[in-house]
Amino acid sequence: MGQPAWSNYVPMTNIPMNQTLADALTQLVGHALSSVEFVADYVQLHFDGPTLTAYTPPTVNSGAESKVWGESGYRDALCSQIGCRVERIAVDQGQQVSIVFESRATVLISLRDDDYCGPEALQFSLDKDRIWVV
């Protein structure tokens, strides 16, 4: 079997080759989620400039409750993070991206090959010149 899809991500445009997705995502720490956009079969998380597009549907964990795409209350759970600041980010290569908000809710985006719904799991744009695709 070949390499996992996440290992093939390539930073696009004018990004220094030594800056990883994890490095880029840490720049969200301290930023508040400003909007959530549901687009057909994916979701975009906007942080007043940077945008994280999740093609693999995120899971939202809040307390003991976990919501997945399509479940009742999923959109409310995700949208309730609007206005909350990102406390920390973790990238477990080949497994998931975790975004922990000050509310203690966590948004998880799987990077596992089996969970991909298309050729990419996510796209992260800091601005028009710094874009990562996984």
Stockholm file with secondary structure:
# STOCKHOLM 1.0

chainA/1-134         MGQPAWSNYVPMTNIPMNQTLADALTQLVGHALSSVEFVADYVQLHFDGPTLTAYTPPTVNSGAESKVWGESGYRDALCSQIGCRVERIAVDQGQQVSIVFESRATVLISLRDDDYCGPEALQFSLDKDRIWVV
#=GR chainA/1-134 SS CCCCGGGGCEEEESCCTTCCHHHHHGGGTTCBBCEEEEETTEEEEECSSCEEEESSCCEEEETTEEECTTSTTHHHHHHTTBTCBEEEEEEETTTEEEEEETTSCEEEEECCGGGCSSSCSEEEEEETTEEEEC
#=GC SS_cons         CCCCGGGGCEEEESCCTTCCHHHHHGGGTTCBBCEEEEETTEEEEECSSCEEEESSCCEEEETTEEECTTSTTHHHHHHTTBTCBEEEEEEETTTEEEEEETTSCEEEEECCGGGCSSSCSEEEEEETTEEEEC
//
